[in-house]
Amino acid sequence: MNAIADHLSEPQLRDLINGSVDEQSAASWEKHLEDCGHCQDALQTMATGEIPIDSLVADVKSLNPPDQSAYWPAIKAIDEEIKTSLSGISTSAADTPAEGTSSVADTDGGLPFVPAKPTGDLEFLEPSDDPAYIGKLHHFQIARVVGRGGMGIVLEAFDTHLQRSVAIKVLNPQYQSNDIARQRFCREGRAAAAIAHEHVVSMYQVAKAQEGEVAYLVMQLIDGDTLENRLRDGQPLPPNEVARIAMQTAAGLSAAHERDMVHRDIKPANILIETKTDRVKLTDFGLARTTDDVKLTETGMVTGTPLYMSPEQTLGETADERSDLFSLGAVMYEMATGVAPFQAPSALGVMQNIMNVTPDAPHKVNAGITRPLSDLIMSLLAKKPADRPESASSVATALASIVNEYGPISPLQVPAVAASEVKKLSGSYRRLERRWVLAAWLAGVVGLLIAVGTFIAMRPDSGDNFPSVVLPDNPGTVWSIDFAPDGKQIAAAVEDGSVRIWNVADQKLLKSFNAHRGIVWTTAYHPDRPMLVTSGDDSLVKLWDTDTFDLIRQWKATSAVRGVAFSPDGTRIVAGDRDGQLHVYDLDRGEEVATTTHEGSILGVDYSADGKLIASVGSDKIVRLFDADTLELRQSMTGHDGPIYNVKFAPVGDKLATVGWNKNVRIWNSETGTQTSELIGSEGDIWGVSFCADGTHLVTGEQMGAARVWEIATGDAVATLRGHTSAVHNVSLDPTAHRIATSSRDGTIRVWDMSGLEP
Amino acid sequence: MTESPITRASLVLRLRDRDDHGAWGDFVDSYGPMLYRFIRSRGLQDSDASDLVQDVMRSVGMAIGRLDYAKEKGGFRAWLFTITRNKLSTYFEKRKRIGPTANDTAQFEMLGQIAGNDELQQQWELEHQRQLIAQAMADLKPTIEPKTWSAFELTAIEGMSAEEAGKQTGMSKGAVYVARSRVTAKLRNAIETQINDES
């Protein structure tokens, strides 16, 4: 039969659903539906739309609780209770004006609400007038108890002043009366507040420990999971996760150690893993000290879990930085093998094991653990502090290279470690080298030392003094920015899936809308029409109307799209995705007009100024130039020694610039396919690049947070823009004035006034 | 146009009006089963879940008068979600404390600071959509030609094939498909209107 040719069209299906069709056509279309599965599905799909109507409807029979359920009597009881109180109030309110009575009659005539007085160990809370909350503490509405432990209670709360959710840690009532414990709690809290690090939970506030008031700490609320929960089933974690989590924990520790703060209680319950980013956040710095002394004096015993304690801690000696490293080693051991290294049935047994037993090396317990990782863990578990690696930052660095061995990692995952730790590195590495004699990875150690140079800030110059304004508080890394053609607005692509439009003159946020599921990688204004293109981790390329911010069109690539560019004449868009596939889309017809695939993931694409070439760069270190119409490969240029993060053609001439891993900034000739120069002097990896309008200068954005302006002819850096606290991912030049915009992982955009730069 | 089912806004307004006793009943009817299902989905037994529903309802009943629902908290449903989540949290917390392993866990558990997760919110939304669909079906049914409704009910709810449903209703197979899609589209319309009203 000839069903294919006869399929019902979308308008026909729509008419059928709406009933807006004459009887004769309806009858013949229904006839077609009898046997055409394709049209049956199409019809139902159109009717359903995006809501899963079919499955919702199918469930409808079981919506009510079963007849014999306790629900029905419960509902009946509450129903009567409320109805009685309803009528009770009406009559009493009508008969006797409820003046001065104890009833809390609501002024605008609702039901009475008697705030419940919090009880039990929450007695310190005042009642809240909103039943959504269990109580109040100063200006914090307390939503719920998140956890209870030996030291106190953790509450989820809403800060009514700053209008944000926070976590509040309240010292256990049994210690509230102990002045020493209270003072210590607050002192440690204040010390922890000084640590600002991406892998440490931020401390917002320490409540004064006044007489008769509870002491509490207000901190960042983390949406996530504890490492303790991840380890609950006794299974090892994947080796690369072991290394990554440990690396970020070590980095967080190094930030504290830099301030001479010892954590003293590193364990899986204090290592949080943020749901959205998978980022590790360390919590409870120094707090263990609050109560330990008290317990010791009261009971003569160290309480709490000793599973991750260092030998010196079990002896009651002072814990120093290396004691934290031992605990980190114990946590890593458990991640790598699924069991804690010194497990025993009793606390005393655990402590004896910590003192006397050396556990089997992780690589012997779990074959998936590599030798370097196993050796590092065992070196952390050395009984004598002096035998352990010297600093948390050296451990973080070692782990960074181990993580690298599991596959290419984004430098983004490599955390910053404290700069002052650098000097300690050499000593610890000599020792590590002795320990890790295997020649096979001597090379790895050399690699480490290079890596240290890459991501530890050694800032030779202080930066030039160019004024900048800040567009703050974007919800996450700003991966891409673009000046509108009139230079008045900036579009920003943000990690949380939103796109933000800023007005530069008054730094006002004009618009923020959800553009993609997951990260928005790029955004760019159309050269002359009121349009904006965005691309995201959801594989979509979307074209927006910049007057209404309606979606005009979208295309689906095969995977996450990290590079997008308009053709100079504005008729086409090129997009490059993670699978190495290039797509050229026609804006007006909406079609994909050409596509090709190459090795690696694509991280950046651009059109040449004459529109004849498309450049594509990415993880495989090769710069490729394609014919813009046919996508035939024209040039293939090598020289980068790592992934290439971005590419730009000069607005005039044959030049193009590429930037990437390990300080690479290279200028190429697109005609000859050769490298014309390399710009030396960057710090770390380079993420963003842009030419100035006449092609004489280049602007780059760097991992260490600086942006740099280069004179291409001389190869000199003529200006360094410092202000961002984290990597600069993208740079954009104002087409109308001497201004540079930079976007950063720190969640801000800066707009720099470069008019003071000598030409 | 069919008359829209109780919107959240009007229900809240009516609940605040102390003379409108029917509003309370409407609230119990439309939100009770949803709350019950949601709470059961967290692993609670029938009797515990029923107690908790009762608890939530009591809180709502006692506070609705002072709720400035539209202001900053994202509306009535979000408020109800917060109440429910907090009651659940208290419930689990209590159970953990009286459980046989309470001492061990207290020893080994230090203070985490973990907020709720997306999964909870998703389950809540799903139960809400189920509630909306049930409401929408009740509202739509009287406005739809009975034969069309039967064709829809037999195929979409009872899971009958179009052929069987056709035999039972005396319709052609093709007409059954069309009937089902028409009712589905109307339901979808009703739900989308509801969801848009809220956001």
Interface residues (C-beta under 8 A of the other chain):
Chain A: L16 I17 N18 G19 A26 W29 E30 K31 H32 L33 E34 Q40 L43 Q44 M46 A47 T48 G49 I51 P52 I53 D54 L56 V57 A58 D59 V60 K61 L63 N64 P65 P66 S69 A70 Y71 P73 A74 I75 A77 I78 D79 E81 I82 K83 S85 L86 S87 I89 S90 D106 D108 G109 G110 L111 P112 F113 V114 D129 D130 P131 A132 Y133 I134 A143 R144 V145 V146 G147 R148 G149 G150 M151 G152 I153 V154 E156 Q163 S165 A167 K169 V201 M219 Q220 L221 I222 D223 G224 D225 T226 E228 D265 K267 A269 N270 L272 T275 T283 D284 T303 G304 T305
Chain B: L15 R16 D17 R18 D19 H21 W24 G25 V28 G32 P33 Y36 R37 D46 S47 A49 S50 D51 V53 Q54 M57 R58 S59 V60 G61 M62 A63 I64 G65 R66 L67 E72 K73 W79 T82 I83 R85 N86 S89 T90 E93 R97 A106 Q107 F108 E109 M110 L111 G112 Q113 I114 A115 G116 N117 D118 Q129 R130 Q131 I133 A134 M137 A156 I157 G159 A162 S172 K173 G174 A175 Y177 V178 R180 S181 R182 T184 A185 L187 R188 I191 E192
